[in-house]
């Protein structure tokens, strides 16, 4: 039986290098495309946990046009209209998939000033004034003719002065719609929201997540960010302006790991 000759490692090296370089090349192409065309918006989808089954969020116009239109039925002398929601039902978010509005109004001011001033001075003097009459032999044994009563003398002085201050002021006023993605055993709601706005080649992104009590949701189906437990608020951007304002990677690494 004939055997296929084994390929040498030298022959496999170019193929292996090509396989390893392919992901890097694709990542570089994505970076170049984002640099030229600007950042792309994330795909439209429900937050994680909002639904266990994927629900299509985009429906074609043709599919909408094929659905037969159902005219609303008239109900004379009635306050109820067919197709409306419950008349006495609470319209606030209460179950997975419901939407509520989060009002973010952050105004923080922090001022901290610390000053430290410490000093210490110590001294010690030790010797042998009397030791069975043997102290008179000490000057003969030790060089320099030391005084037996003052054989060891030490002293030290240390001081420390430090000062630091922090002055910070932040103001963020935003509104975002969040989706209920989970229901805790005690009835609290887990919410998550994301908002993206693209202007030219700059993309601004706002995300919110946390746990809220149903009692804190107002009648207008809104809640303040201060009433969200484990709140995670992120507001940032990426694009041409952010790229120019960002510290270059080489300089950031040099400043981070420089021993001087």
C-alpha distance (Angstrom), angle and dihedral (degrees) to the residues before:
residue distance angle dihedral
X1 . . .
X2 3.77 . .
X3 3.78 118.1 .
X4 3.79 125.0 -144.9
X5 3.80 109.9 -116.3
X6 3.79 113.3 -111.1
X7 3.77 115.8 -112.5
X8 3.75 115.2 -117.9
X9 3.80 123.1 -117.3
X10 3.77 89.7 -116.0
X11 3.81 89.9 59.7
X12 3.81 91.9 49.1
X13 3.80 94.5 48.2
X14 3.86 96.9 78.9
X15 3.82 91.3 47.9
X16 3.81 92.0 48.0
X17 3.79 91.1 48.4
X18 3.81 90.3 50.5
X19 3.82 91.8 51.4
X20 3.79 92.2 48.8
X21 3.80 93.2 45.6
X22 3.80 94.7 49.0
X23 3.87 96.3 78.3
X24 3.79 90.4 45.0
X25 3.79 90.2 51.2
X26 3.79 92.1 49.6
X27 3.81 90.8 49.0
X28 3.79 90.5 49.2
X29 3.80 90.6 50.1
X30 3.81 89.6 52.5
X31 3.79 91.1 49.7
X32 3.80 92.4 48.5
X33 3.81 91.6 47.6
X34 3.82 91.1 50.2
X35 3.80 90.6 48.0
X36 3.80 92.5 52.1
X37 3.81 101.8 35.5
X38 3.79 100.9 25.7
X39 3.81 128.9 -117.2
X40 3.78 119.6 -43.0
X41 3.77 125.1 -128.1
X42 3.78 116.9 -108.6
X43 3.82 117.2 -104.9
X44 3.79 114.3 -88.3
X45 3.81 109.7 -105.8
X46 3.76 143.0 137.8
X47 3.82 115.9 -90.5
X48 3.78 117.4 -96.3
X49 3.78 110.2 -79.9
X50 3.78 96.5 18.2
X51 3.78 91.6 106.2
X52 3.78 135.6 7.0
X53 3.80 93.8 -147.2
X54 3.81 124.2 57.1
X55 3.79 110.8 -108.0
X56 3.81 118.8 -161.2
X57 3.78 109.8 -123.0
X58 3.80 96.8 -171.3
X59 3.79 121.2 66.9
X60 3.77 123.9 -177.1
X61 3.79 120.9 -117.6
X62 3.78 90.0 -123.2
X63 3.79 91.8 57.9
X64 3.78 90.8 50.0
X65 3.77 91.1 49.3
X66 3.81 93.8 54.6
X67 3.80 93.8 57.1
X68 3.80 110.7 99.4
X69 3.77 114.3 -117.0
X70 3.80 114.0 -121.2
X71 3.81 112.9 -152.5
X72 3.81 114.4 -137.7
X73 3.77 112.3 -103.8
X74 3.77 116.7 -121.7
X75 3.79 120.1 -123.3
X76 3.81 110.1 -167.5
X77 3.80 117.7 -146.8
X78 3.83 91.9 9.0
X79 3.79 133.5 118.2
X80 3.78 90.1 -153.2
X81 3.80 121.8 91.9
X82 3.80 122.2 -162.0
X83 3.79 111.8 -110.7
X84 3.80 96.1 23.8
X85 3.77 123.5 120.7
X86 3.79 125.2 -99.2
X87 3.77 113.4 -57.6
X88 3.81 97.4 -137.5
X89 3.81 99.5 22.2
X90 3.80 119.5 120.2
X91 3.80 106.7 -110.1
X92 3.79 94.7 -158.7
X93 3.81 120.4 112.7
X94 3.79 110.1 -85.7
X95 3.80 110.1 146.1
X96 3.78 140.4 43.8
X97 3.78 111.9 -68.6
X98 3.81 96.2 26.2
X99 3.80 118.9 127.5
X100 3.79 128.0 -134.2
X101 3.80 133.3 174.4
X102 3.80 120.6 -114.3
X103 3.80 117.6 -153.8
X104 3.80 110.8 -152.8
X105 3.78 114.4 -164.9
X106 3.80 110.1 159.1
X107 3.79 118.7 176.9
X108 3.79 110.4 163.7
X109 3.77 127.3 169.2
X110 3.78 120.9 -178.3
X111 3.79 128.7 178.5
X112 3.79 121.3 177.0
X113 3.79 126.6 170.6
X114 3.80 125.6 180.0
X115 3.79 131.3 178.4
X116 3.78 127.5 -176.4
X117 3.81 127.3 -168.9
X118 3.80 119.1 169.8
X119 3.80 133.7 162.0
X120 3.79 135.4 176.6
X121 3.81 134.6 -174.8
X122 3.81 125.1 -174.4
X123 3.80 135.0 176.1
X124 3.81 135.4 179.7
X125 3.82 133.3 -171.6
X126 3.78 122.6 -172.2
X127 3.78 135.1 172.3
X128 3.81 147.0 137.5
X129 3.80 114.2 -102.0
X130 3.78 96.4 171.7
X131 3.82 130.0 14.0
X132 3.82 112.0 159.5
X133 3.79 88.6 -60.3
X134 3.78 92.2 -62.0
X135 3.79 93.3 111.9
X136 3.81 90.1 84.7
X137 3.80 89.8 66.6
X138 3.81 92.9 57.0
X139 3.83 95.6 84.7
X140 3.79 89.1 50.9
X141 3.81 94.5 50.6
X142 3.81 100.5 40.3
X143 3.81 121.2 58.7
X144 3.78 121.6 -115.2
X145 3.82 96.6 36.5
X146 3.81 96.6 -95.6
X147 3.79 124.1 -161.1
X148 3.83 108.6 -108.9
X149 3.82 90.4 -144.7
X150 3.81 91.6 57.6
X151 3.77 106.7 35.8
X152 3.82 97.6 139.3
X153 3.80 124.6 34.1
X154 3.85 121.9 171.1
X155 3.76 135.2 172.9
X156 3.82 137.6 174.3
X157 3.78 137.5 -177.9
X158 3.82 126.9 -168.4
X159 3.79 134.0 173.2
X160 3.80 136.1 179.7
X161 3.78 130.7 -167.3
X162 3.80 124.0 -179.7
X163 3.78 137.5 161.3
X164 3.82 133.2 -178.3
X165 3.77 138.4 168.5
X166 3.81 137.0 -173.9
X167 3.81 124.3 -160.3
X168 3.80 115.5 178.5
X169 3.78 133.1 167.4
X170 3.80 125.5 -179.8
X171 3.80 130.8 178.3
X172 3.81 124.0 179.9
X173 3.81 124.1 165.1
X174 3.81 114.7 179.1
X175 3.80 141.5 141.4
X176 3.79 124.6 -146.6
X177 3.80 136.4 170.7
X178 3.80 114.9 -126.9
X179 3.79 132.3 -166.1
X180 3.80 124.9 -133.8
X181 3.80 104.3 -117.6
X182 3.79 101.3 172.3
X183 3.78 145.0 17.2
X184 3.82 117.9 -143.1
X185 3.83 121.8 -145.5
X186 3.82 91.5 -107.5
X187 3.81 91.8 54.1
X188 3.81 98.8 -101.0
X189 3.80 117.2 139.2
X190 3.78 127.4 -127.4
X191 3.80 110.2 -145.4
X192 3.77 134.1 -170.9
X193 3.78 130.6 -179.2
X194 3.78 138.0 174.5
X195 3.76 132.5 -172.9
X196 3.80 129.0 -175.5
X197 3.79 127.1 -170.7
X198 3.78 121.7 -176.2
X199 3.80 120.6 -162.0
X200 3.81 113.6 180.0
X201 3.83 103.9 -51.7
X202 3.80 97.5 -19.8
X203 3.80 122.3 92.3
X204 3.79 120.7 -160.8
X205 3.80 116.9 -161.8
X206 3.79 129.3 -167.4
X207 3.80 122.8 -173.6
X208 3.79 131.2 179.7
X209 3.80 131.1 -177.0
X210 3.78 136.4 162.8
X211 3.79 148.1 103.4
X212 3.82 123.7 -71.2
X213 3.78 136.1 -176.1
X214 3.81 116.8 -123.0
X215 3.82 88.4 -133.1
X216 3.82 90.8 62.0
X217 3.80 93.8 57.5
X218 3.81 109.0 100.3
X219 3.79 126.0 -131.6
X220 3.83 88.1 -99.9
X221 3.82 88.8 59.6
X222 3.83 92.5 -110.1
X223 3.78 133.2 126.0
X224 3.79 134.1 -168.1
X225 3.79 119.4 -119.8
X226 3.82 89.1 -123.9
X227 3.82 88.9 65.6
X228 3.81 93.6 56.9
X229 3.79 116.1 98.8
X230 3.80 118.4 -144.3
X231 3.80 86.8 10.9
X232 3.78 116.9 -170.4
X233 3.80 113.1 -168.4
X234 3.77 120.7 177.1
X235 3.78 126.2 178.2
X236 3.76 120.1 173.6
X237 3.74 144.7 113.4
X238 3.74 147.6 -138.7
X239 3.73 132.5 -151.2
X240 3.79 140.6 75.6
X241 3.81 97.7 -29.7
X242 3.81 94.7 43.8
X243 3.79 91.2 47.6
X244 3.81 92.0 54.7
X245 3.81 92.9 46.9
X246 3.80 94.1 47.6
X247 3.81 120.2 96.8
X248 3.84 110.9 -111.0
X249 3.79 113.9 -100.9
X250 3.80 94.0 -120.5
X251 3.78 93.0 51.6
X252 3.82 91.8 45.9
X253 3.82 91.5 52.5
X254 3.78 91.5 46.5
X255 3.80 92.4 51.4
X256 3.80 92.6 43.9
X257 3.81 98.7 50.3
X258 3.79 102.0 26.1
X259 3.84 110.0 124.2
X260 3.81 92.3 -153.5
